[in-house]
Amino acid sequence: MNKIIVSKFEYELLISLLEELYKNSSDETVSQELMDELGQTRRLFDLEMAYYNIRDDKQNPTKKQMVKWILTKIKTKKLDL
């Protein structure tokens, strides 16, 4: 995995944009086609969703839950940035 270095401004902008996207995301379930693209990483994805207390039933998440997962994952990586 490559590390990406971003400035504080870029990090804060990314977080604010993801938070806004989270507010505006629908509770519509993500399509099976998108989930199929995860392929072999689907198991890891399901484990992370459970770890971050977002979803634990291994069903397809909603769009809002996907954005929350990305947002939470980036916020926990702040020390690495």
matplotlib code that plots the C-alpha trace (Angstrom):
import matplotlib.pyplot as plt

x = [0.0, 1.4, 1.2, -0.2, 0.9, -1.7, -1.6, -3.7, -5.9, -6.5, -7.3, -9.8, -11.4, -11.7, -13.3, -15.8, -16.7, -17.3, -19.4, -21.5, -21.9, -22.9, -25.6, -27.0, -26.6, -29.7, -30.6, -30.8, -29.0, -25.8, -26.2, -25.0, -22.8, -20.8, -20.5, -19.3, -16.5, -15.1, -14.6, -12.1, -11.9, -15.6, -14.8, -12.4, -14.9, -17.6, -15.1, -14.3, -18.0, -18.5, -15.3, -16.4, -19.9, -21.6, -23.1, -22.7, -25.2, -23.0, -25.9, -25.3, -24.9, -26.7, -25.0, -25.0, -23.2, -20.6, -19.8, -19.7, -17.2, -14.9, -15.2, -14.5, -11.6, -10.0, -10.5, -8.7, -5.8, -5.2, -2.1, -0.7, -1.3]
y = [0.0, 3.4, 6.3, 9.5, 12.8, 15.6, 19.0, 20.0, 22.1, 19.1, 16.8, 19.2, 19.9, 16.2, 15.6, 18.5, 17.3, 13.8, 15.0, 17.0, 14.0, 11.9, 14.4, 14.3, 10.6, 8.5, 5.4, 3.5, 0.2, 0.0, -2.0, -5.6, -4.6, -2.2, -4.8, -7.4, -5.1, -5.4, -9.1, -10.7, -7.7, -8.0, -10.0, -7.3, -4.7, -6.5, -6.8, -3.1, -2.2, -4.3, -2.9, 0.7, -0.2, 0.8, -2.5, -6.1, -8.2, -8.7, -7.4, -4.7, -1.4, 1.8, 4.7, 6.6, 3.8, 3.5, 7.3, 6.9, 4.0, 6.1, 9.1, 7.1, 5.3, 8.6, 10.2, 7.2, 7.6, 11.2, 10.4, 8.7, 11.8]
z = [0.0, -1.0, 1.4, 0.1, 1.7, 1.7, 3.2, 6.1, 3.8, 1.4, 4.4, 5.9, 2.5, 1.8, 5.3, 4.8, 1.3, 2.6, 5.5, 3.1, 0.8, 3.8, 4.7, 1.1, 0.5, 0.1, 2.1, -1.2, -1.2, -3.2, -6.5, -6.6, -9.6, -7.4, -4.7, -7.2, -8.2, -4.7, -5.5, -3.2, -0.9, 0.0, 3.1, 4.3, 3.5, 5.6, 8.5, 8.4, 8.3, 11.4, 13.0, 12.6, 13.9, 10.6, 9.5, 10.7, 8.7, 5.5, 3.3, 0.7, 2.5, 1.6, -0.1, 3.1, 4.9, 2.2, 2.5, 6.3, 5.9, 3.8, 6.1, 9.2, 7.5, 6.5, 9.9, 11.6, 9.2, 10.1, 12.1, 9.0, 6.9]

ax = plt.figure().add_subplot(projection="3d")
ax.plot(x, y, z, "-o")
ax.set_aspect("equal")
plt.show()
